[in-house]
Amino acid sequence: MLQKTCCFLPTGLLHHLLVQHTRCWVKAQDANQHWLNHLMLEGYSTGHRTTTTGRGTMQRGALLSLSCSSVLVKGLQTCVEFLCAYDSLNFVQTAQCAECLKGEVQVKTSSRLAMARPQSAGELDAVALETSLLDAWKKENAFQQSIDSNRNGAPFIFLEGPPTANGKPGIHHVVARAYKDLVCRWKTMEGFRVERKGGWDTHGLPVEIEVQKRMDLMSNEAIEAYGMDNFNQACRDSVWTYESAWREMTERMAYWVDLDNPYVTLDNDYVESCWWAMKQMFDKGLLYRGHKVLPYCPQTGTSYSSHEVALGYKEVEEPSVYVKFKLIDDSASILAWTTTPWTLPGNVGLAVGPNVTYVRVKVTEQAENWTGAGGASVGEEVILAKDLMKEVLRHNVEVLEEFPGSSLVGRAYEPLFPEAVPRGDSTTAWTVLEADWVTTTDGTGVVHTAVMYGEDDYNLGMAAGLPAYHTVDMDGSFLAGTHPELDGRYVKECDQTIIDLLSAPKGSNGKGPESGLLYREKAYLHDYPHCWRTDHPLLYYAMDSWFVRMTAVKERLLEFNDGVEWAPDWVGEGRFGEWLRNVKDWAISRERYWGTPLPVWRDDEGNMKCIGSISELQTEVARAVAAGFENPDCPDDVDLHRPVVDGYTLISKNGKPMHREPFVMDCWFDSGCAPFAQWHHPFDGAETFDASFPVDYICEGVDQTRGWFYTLLAVSTTVFDKPAYKRCLSLGLILDAEGKKMSKSRGNIVDPWDHFNREGADATRWYMVTAGAPWNPLKFDSNGVRETYAKMFLTLWNIYKFHADYAAIDGFDPEQSTSDVSSRSSLDRWILSRLATTAENYHADFKGWNFHKACRDLEDFIVNDVSNWYVRRSRRRLWDDAETTDKLACQHTLHEILTTVCRLIAPVSPFMVDVIHRNLTDMTVHQAAWPLGTPGSIEGATADNWDEEAAAATARLPTKDLTLETTMALVRELAEVGRRIRVDAGRRQRLPCAQGWIVSGPDMKEFHDILAEELNVESIEVENDLDRFQQIELAPNFRALAPKARSEVNAVAGQIKNAENPTELLASIQSGTCEIMGVSIDEGDVEIRRVEREGFAASTVTIGLGEDSQQISLVLDMNDTDELLSKGLARDITRRIQAKRKDLNLEIEATIDLEIWVKNAPEMFEVDKQWIVSETRASAAVFHSDSENAPHETDSFEVDGTTVWFSVR
């Protein structure tokens, strides 16, 4: 048994690469048929005919050609090894015979494999092809070679957004990588030098939370008990958990990026560059320490920046309450509304708008149909904004007075939870304050103020001197002493308890709120911020933090953003631009452990130092040691992480000890430093950084407008006063097929490997790009990937197979023959013009970021123009055994189409086109030139500017002929019109018509033969008058006739309808002289119809637009003759036999024995029988007019009352 192993192609795909130009050297002993059977490989028989060419004897149907004429391939007894070494692909195919060990055959291919062909008709194992090609790329270092091939090209700088490798990659990562790779490959083919450095984001909450879950360390206290050093080491180890999965996915989808030399945010060099950047901000006065209300996650124990908060909003329904605050000097209550009942124990003030009109109302009767807690008693008085009375109140009330909010300022009210917040020395606690930000858009026009739990509350409280005490601990639970029923409980779980307390009797301990303080409760649907990593609700919490003063550089942010080429532009102008216009200072510190430590040391007097390098840290540590402070060693390779850096004490200018602020920095700051930190700038790589900043291209999901897109610009603006990037592609979200967000709980997560292992990465990538504009949400549908594989890639492979099959048989070599395009057929010149037009449009769409449109149009060209028209129309041209000029022209045309199309597809789907391109040319497609030119190779070019004329001169496209394209489009449209005519007339497509006519329209005589074949008519003629085929029918318009003819209307209508000569009658009507039974008939009294004369069928289409439009009609003769019926039956029989050949996987050149039986058939002429024999490659054929002896196991079909049986052997 022949055993095969292969490190490039699996067994089935060896056939694609063994071709006519193979050179063989055979050394063997005792040749016999045993070796021949091995040599045929699987699927090939010894019955194939052979043809002798100038290059040797070739096995037709097999792809192996033994060129050495001295070798008799009628027998080699045994072999040890069968070796194919293809120089370009660097693969080795080994086949060993386990039974025989006496001979040896070696087959070596030339450095260029001219043609290849698949194993059998229509068969493509894309997955095997792709995985095998990956091995070849790895061996020949194809990625680096593609970069090196443009070593003198202008640089195009790409920056990889670093993923975190502590989680498995998903389908959304494939989408982003597809677009990154697409642009980089495209620019490489344009001649630019595109370095692609990988990166890993290894700090921050994503890593810490994963470790906490795994180690069951669900609080900061638990982490510190475990040991910060142990925890951080676990984090360091964790970031590589799925690195191999990321690498495998990246390689499998052919995203070419350097993962062997990536930048890693935990590396000391990277951290040092981040410290340097922070030092620049500090020195510019942009870094400051403040006490502010920040979004805070009790589960992670840290605050968040505004851009992080924007990543986690969720729509939730929560209770909101209207609460009565009892005035001390009055019987009335002030009504306030809040959507966060948990903040009510911390209430210390009420805010009103000084210019808002308020009313004092008295309840006059109970509300009807009142449900739920709360309410008000008759005679009770409340105060609220006038404009909100109808929306808020459910009782009938009497308005007692109106007044401005300023008249309420200073009024005191009773605390809801008297023991929750100490008054301290505040003189304004539990009083009404004025605030110009109070509105009447919702609520009551009165805002409950809890100083420590809202930004506006905090600012108002600090200005007014309100008590600033927390009622909530850092773990999100109420502090002891707040209320017995609340103490120690998580605040978001206490909303209902607080509502119950407000409506229940006063507690026995005297510490609860008075009864009846709840007016009413209602569910409130709103967007509420949640932790972007844990999905936990955030609390707004006043705390110490460090900030970057982004508001100080707001105008520069907007200016730099205006210079970015955004795709789509409305993201830059709208979503991102709006974010910048409302920019807030960046809360950059985090109360966490695993991250880049904030490099700020501070003494107890507030003196600060920001350290910007290891050497500076060493200097300051040495100064402190010299002053008598103890410090651990600070070597050159000191680990710049906690707890190591926490252990260094520095010395202030006053001689005081300085300790590092116990924060790490926002991990988004790390990735925002990527443009320079990846090179360890400014300590190393200054030239590299200068040449690569700002970067030319970044690409990530639209959510990064609040993430990486922002922090890149924020860091570059504050540190360098420059933009970070020039072009940004913002991708839409990835949803399931029904438009729902993918999640594990919904069970709608798509594993990219399912598609890689079924349809392949080519089809997956192409589907992602063609499914919609890159910035629109992608509803990922697995069926779409399958359809893409079948429609696009099987079609392209079959086109290639069609070319390769006949090119191999005929010994076609594009380098050894020529074919002047101007002398080729109109069909060849048309498809080459369409190729040029499609390529130009494709390129223009690429430049406009409309990759989806480009690829859809190219797919349409491949499927409809090339496969469904050109290849189908050209099959017979290649069937001729003679070497004709037309046959050669067709091969050259196919070769040009395939090589150009492969180059256009390569950036999007890089696998199959590389196999095709390598087998048609002398090089990989990934070092081939872009068909539209290579501007990156132009001297003096940059990624933003080049000599357009010089770049255009590098383009390699056929000449366009738009007139020819327009005419052929009309031919194809008429062919489709003809098919519709047949359907409407009930005439089958394979039954010929004797004649077809084109009425009016442009001159298309050059295409009459094509059109006649497509229409299945014997001939096509031009006719100027449609009246030859149609006649006039007149029908009465009863609505118009009735008022004229009255009681005679039916009689008049009958004469119109049954007129012997409708044409003469119409002429009479149009001349104004027609009168029937005394009734004058005008054109409005009749309906004019044109109908085909008996035996004809016609249809009319409009071509052109506006004033240039014209009508063209197609007419078919529907009359049958014996000759036509014979031809029609012959064509139906031939189609069925050809389908049977395909089912049997017969080779193109294989002959068959044929036997046919018919019943109720028209007479079949001998010429049509011979046509069947010729078309089906039958070496012997027998026709029976008697069907009685037709065997039951034969194939059969019926057509127009005729039954046909046939046998293929």
C-alpha positions, 0 to 999 in steps of 0.5 A: 500500500502506498503511504503518503505524508506531506508537510505542505499539501495533504494527499488529495491536494498533491494533484494541484501541484503536479503538472505538465512541466514537472521534470522527472529523473527515475532510477529503478530496477525491474520495472513492472506494473506494480510501480505504475499503480503507485505512480498514478496516485489515488483516483487515476487509472491506467486507462487514460489516453496519453498525448506526446508534447514537446515536453514529454509524454503526459498522462491525460486525466492525471497531472503527472508528466514523465519528461524523460523519454528513456523511461518506460512507464510500463513498469518499475518494480519497486520504489523507496521514495517519491519526492517532490521538491517545489523550490518556491513553496518549499514543501516535501511530498513523500510516498513510501511503498511498504512492500518494496524497497529496491528502487527509487524515483525522484521527481523535481519541479522547475522553479515555476509551477506553470499550471495546477488542477484539482483532484476532480471536477468541482472538488475543493478542500479549502481547509486542507489547502489553507492549513498546508499553505500555512506550513509553506508560509512558515518555512519560507518566512513569507510574512517577513519576505513580503516586508523585505520585498519593499525594503526601499518602499515608503513606510506605512505605519500600522499600530496594533491595538493590544489584546489581553491574552487571559481570555480566549479570542472570539469572532469579534477579534477575527473581524477586527484582525481581518480589517487590520490585515486587509489594509496592511496587505493592500498597502504592502502590495502598493509598494509600501513597507508595512512593519506590523508589530504585535502587542499584548495588554497585560495590566489592569482589571481584566487580568486581576478579575480573572485571577481573583475569580480563579483564586477566590480572592473576591476583595482587596482585603483577601488579596492583601492577606494572600500577599500582593507579591503573590497576587501580582505574580499570579497576574503576571502568569495569567496574562499568557494563559491563552497566548497560544490560543491567540497565536493559533487563531491569528496564524490560522486566519493569516493575520500577518503580525509579528508575534515573536517580537511584540510589545508587552505592557508589563515589560520594564522597558514599556513601564519605564516609558509610561513613567516618562510620559507621566513625568512629562504631564507632571512637569507641565502641570497637567497631573494633579491630586484631587478629592472628587466624586468618581464612579466606583466599583465596590466589587473591584474596589477602584474608581474609573475614568469617564471613558471607562464608564462609557463602556459599561452603560446598561438599561435597567429598571429601578425604583424611584421615589418622591419623598416629603421633607418636613420643614421645621418652621412650617407644616408643609413638606418639600417634595423631592425625587430621586432614582437612587433611594440608597443615597437618602440616608446621606441626605444633608441638603435640598437644591432648588432653582432660584428662578424656578417658580414653585407652588404650595398646594393643599390636598383636597381629596384622596386620589382615586385608584391609588396603588402601592406605598405612600400617599398624602392625607387630606389637608396635607401641604407640599411644595414643588415646581409649578411646571411639574404639578400635573406630572407628579401629583396624583391627588386633587389639590388647591394651589395656595401660593406661588413663589420663586425658588430663591424664597425657599433658600435657607429654610431648614427641614428635618433629617430623614435619618437623623443618626446617619450623618453627624452635623459637625460644625456645619451651619447649613446642614439640612437646609434648602440651597440654591443651584442654577443647574436645577431644572424642571425637565423631570422630578419635582424641581427639588434635588435631594443632595447627598454630598458624597454620592454625586458630582453636583452634590459634592460641588454644591456641598463643598461650596455651602459647607455641608457635612461631608461624611460617608454613609457607605463603606468602600465595599458598597455596604452601609456603615454601622450607625446608619440605621439598624435595618441598613447597617452592613448591607449592600446599598443596591439591595436596600432600596426597598427597605428604605422605601418601606422605612419611609412609609412605615411607623417610626422605629422603636429606637427613635432612629428611623424616619417619620411615617408617611414621608413617602409620597409615591414610588414608580419604576424608572427605566434608565441607562445606568453605568456598570463596571466594564469588566464585572458588569457590577453597578457602579456607585458615585463616591467621593474619594481621593484620586489623581487626575490628568487635566484633559480640560486644559488641552480640549482645544488641541484634542479637537484640532488634532481630531479634525485632522484624522481621516475617520472611517466613517467620518461621522464617528470622528465628527459625531460620537468621538468629536462630541466626547472631546467637546465634553471632555473631563479630566482623566481620573487616572489612578486606580486603587489596585495592585497589578498595573503600572504604578503611579510614579509619584512620591509624596510627603505628609506636607503635600510635597511631591516628586514624579519619577520618569525613569529607572535612573532617576529612581536610582538617583532619588533612592541614593539621595534618601539612603545618603540622608539616613533612610533605609531602602532596598537595592535599586538595580538597573533591572528593578521590577517597576511593579508593586510591591517592589516600588512601594518599598522605596522611600524618597526624601523631600526638599524639606528632608521629610520621607516621601512614600509612593502614592498607593495607586496604579494607573488606568490600564488604558493609559498603558495602551495609550502609550503604545506608539512610543513605549513599544520602542522604549522611547525616549531611552532607546529607538529614538530614530524608529519612533521619530519615523513612525509617529504619528502612526498611519493606521489603527483599527478597532471596534467603535467602543474604542471611541471611549477607550483606546482611540481616546487614550491614544489621542489623550496621551499624544496630545498631553505628552507630545502636543501631536496627534497619535494617528492619521487614519482610524477605521471604527468597526461596528459591533458583532451581533448574532444572526438575529441582531442580538448581542452575543453572550454565553448566557444566550448561547449564541457565541460563535466559535471562529474555529467552527468556520475555519475548520469547515469553510476555511478562513478565506470564506470567513474573512470574505463574508465578514467584509462583504456582509456590510459596511465595516462600521455597521453592526455585523449580524453574523450568520453562519449560513452566510459563510457557507454561501460565500464559500459555495458562491465565491470560492468554489466558483473562483476555483472552478474558473481556475480549474477550467483554465488549468485543465486545458492549459495543462493539456495543451502545454500553454505557457504564457511566457512562451507565447503571445496574443495581441489583445487588439486582435482577440475576439470581442468576448476577450476584449470585453472581459478584459475591459470589464476586468479593468473597470472592476479593478479601478472601482475596487481600488476607488472603494478601497481608498474610500474605506468601502471594502464591502462594496469593492468586494461585492462588486468583484464577487459579482464580476467573478460569478456573473461576468467571468463564470456565468458568461465568459467561461460558459461562452468560451468552453467550446473554444478550448475543446478544439485539439488544434492550436488555434489563435482563438484558443491561445487568445482565450488562454491568455485572457483567462490567465490575465483575469485570474492573476489580476483577480488573485491580486485584488482578492489577496488582501481580503482572503489570502490563501487560495489566491496564493496557490492559484497565483503561484501556479500561474506565475513565478511568485507568491501573490503576497509579493505581487504588485497591486494592479492599480499601481505601486505608489509606495515604490515611487521615490520620495513617496510617503504614506500621505503623498506621492507623485500621482503620475508616476504611480499611475505609470506603475499600474498594470491593467488592460485597456478599457472599452466602455462602448464594448462593455455597454453593448455586451451588457445589452446582449446579456440583457436581451439573452435574459429577455429571451429566457423570460419570453420562453418561460411566458410562452411555455417553451423549454429553453433547449428547444431551438427557435428558427428565428429571432429578430432585434427591433431598433436599438444600437448596431449589434451585428458583431454579437449576433452569433453570441446572441443566437446561441444564448437565445437558442435560435438558428439565426438573428436578424434586424427588423425596423418595424415591430408591426410585422410581429404585432397587431393592434387590438382595440377595447372599448372604454365603457367609462368614457363611452357610456355618457355618449352612447347611453342605451347603445353603449353595448352595441357600440362597444361590440363594433369596436371590439370586433372590428375587422381591421383594428388598424384602419379603425384606429387611424380613423379615430386618430384623424377625428372622423370616426363615428359608430351608430351616430356616436363620435369616437375619439382616442379616449373612448378606446384602449389600444393594445399591441399583441403578438401575431400568432407564432411570435413572442416578443418583449420590449426593454428600455435602455439608457436614461432620460433623454438618451433612453430608447426602446429595443424589442426582441422577437422569437419565432415560436413555430416548430419544425421536425428539425427543431424538435430533433435538435431540442431533444438532442440537447436535452439528452446531452445535458442529462448525459453530461450531468451523469458524467459529472456524477461519475467524476469522469475526466474531461478526456474520458470516453464513454459507451452510450445507449439510448431508448426513447418513447413518444419521441419526434424523429431524431435526425442522424446529425443530431445523434452524432452531435450527442455522440460528439458532445458527450465524448461517446466512443460507442453509441446505440440509439433505440426507437423501441423503449420496451427493452430499456433496462430498469436500472438506467437513468430516465427523464421526460420532456414534453411527453417524450420519455428517454432512458440512457445508459452510460458505461 
